């Protein structure tokens, strides 16, 4: 009999210890599952917080330099004050948003990464069709 066989035979001699034979299997499964669960939780909230978004007009007769706060929670984008904001953000940081304030409406898309982001927008602002870019920083 090898040393390994002797160890197994000793282990089998103790009935209470036999129930522990699955412990290494459960520990291995937990070690494999835990990082994936932690990564998913981190990605889900990776962009959470308040973002200050500055809009610049590139085409049209609209004012430039407006700043609007947005809130990101999980995969949802909403208003952090003033106007209606609805949108979503993917795990990779791709964002799509629709904004309305009174009769003015705009939509845009882009990408967030870390604590900043950028993209483009278009809409009708106080009756004028305009488009431009936006830049965001997390507060």
N, C-alpha and C positions, 0 to 999 in steps of 0.2 A: 504494500500500500504506500502511496506517495504521501508527502507531507500535507498536500492539499486534501487528499481523501481523509486523513486523520483529523484535520480541522473540521471538515464537514461532519464526520462521525461524532466529534465532540459537541458540535453545535446541535445536532439532532438529538443528543441525549438530554437536552434541556428544553422541555415543552414550551415554557414561556418565551424562550429566546427564538423558537421557531417562528413565532408570529412576527418577529422583527426581521425575518429574512427579506421582506418586501421593502424595508426601509431604504436601502440603497436605490431601488427602482423609483420609489416616490421622490426621493431627493433629487435624482437625475431628472425626472420629469418636471419637478418644480424649478430646477435650475434652467432648464430649457424654456419653460413657459414664462417665467418671470421677466426676462429681458424683453420679450415681445410685448408683454402687457405693459411694462414700463415705457417702452418706445411708443406704443399706441397712445398712452395717456399723455406723454410729452408732446407728440405730434398734434393731438386733438387740441391742446391748449397752447401750442407753440406761438401763436399770434395773439393770444388773449391780452386785452388791455385797451387803453384809450389811445387812439391815433389822431394826430393833427394832420389834416390833409389840406394842402395849398393848391389851388387851381390856377393855371395860367392859360389865357386864351391865345390861340395861334391863328384861328380863322374866325371871322365874324366881328361884329361890333358890340362885344360884351366886355364888361369890366374884367380886369385881371387881378389876381392876387388875393382872392377870397380864401379865407381859412375856415374849415369846418371840422369839428371833432367827430370822430366815429368811434364806436365801441365794437370790439371783436370778442366774441365769447364762443369757443369751440369752432364750429364751422359757420356761424352766423355773424353778419355785419349789421349794425343798427346805429341809430342816432345817439350821440352823446350830448345832444342839446341843439335845438333849432332844426326845423324841417323834418321831413320824413325820409328815412334811409332804410333800405332793405337790400340785402345781398348775401353772398356766401363766399367762403374761402375754402380752397382745397387744402389737403395735407401738404401739397408741394408749394403752397403760397399763392396760387392763382386766385385772383379776386374778381368778382363781378358785382357791381353795385348800381342801384337806381336811387336817385335823389329827387325830391320835389319840395319846393318851397313856394307857397302860393301858386301862381300860374306858371312858374318856371319849373322845368323838368330837364333832367340830364341823366345819362347812364354812362358807365365807364367800366374799364377792365384794366388789369395789370397784374403786378406781382409784388408780394411782400417777402422780404428775406431779412432775418435778424430783426433789427429795430428800424428799418427803413423800407421804402417801397416806391414804385413809380408806375405810371401807366398813362392811358389816354381817356378822353371823355368827349361826348358830344351831346347837344341838346338845344332846347329853345329857352333862352334866358331873357325875361322881360320882352318877349315877342321877337327877338332876334335869334336866328339859327347860328350857333357857334360851336366850336370844337377846340380842343387843346390838350394839354398834358396835366398830370397831377403828380405831386410828390408827397410822400407821407413819412412821418417820424413818430415813433412810439413815445408817449409821455412817460 
